[in-house]
């Protein structure tokens, strides 16, 4: 599962997700308000927060389909610890 930074950051871009509703790996991000402008902003914030750069092949609608897919992509970009 993801960390609290990811959860808090992602929630801030989902205006239609009630605060009491759980953010699951399958939560459909577009249905909860992640539009194209918010996706670009989220991408920038994630790159800064995790000190990574999304490659061109990760910049597609599928990557931002749900938190699970986005976290998997983000995790793969981070150096092994």
N, C-alpha and C positions, 0 to 999 in steps of 0.2 A: 504494500500500500504506500501511498505517497506521504510526504511530510506536511506539517502545518502551514508552511510558507506557500506551498502549492495550493493547498485547500483554500486558504484565505485569499490568495491572489486570484484564483479562478472564480471564487464566489463573487468577488468585486466586479466581475464582468458578466454576471448572470442576474440581471435585474428582476427576472420573473421567478427566480428560485426562492421560495420562502425560507427564512432564516432557520426555521425548525426542521426543514426537510433535509434529509441526508444527501450528501453528494456521493454517488456511487460510481463505480467504474463504467456503468452503462448509461448514466444520465445523459440524455441527448442535449448537447450544449446549445444548438441553434434553437431548439424549442424553448429554452429558458433565457433567450435574449442575446446570445453571442452572434452578433452580425459581423459583416466584413470589416468595418472600421474597428470594432472591438477586438477582432481577431488579430489585426495588425498591432494594436496597442498591447494586447496580451503577449504576443510573440516577443515584442521588444522588452517588456517587463521580465518575462521568463529568461530571456537571454542575459539580461543584466543581473538578475537575482541568482542565476545558477552558473554564470560565467561560461556560457556555451554559445554556439552559433548554429542555428538551424540550417542545414544544407538544403539546396534546391529541391532535392527529391522528397524532403519532409514537408515542404510548403504546399500542402494540398488539403482539400476539404476533409479527407479521411482522417488526417492527423488530428484535426480539431473536431471530430465527430463526437467524441465523448472523453471524459477524464482518463479512463483507462488507457486508451490509445495515445492520448497526449502525454501521459506520464511515461508510458513505455518508450515513446520516441525521445522524450527529454532525458530519461535515464540512460538511454543508449549513447547520448551525446556527452555525458559526464565521464571524466576520467575515472578509472577504477581506483578504489581507495585501499 
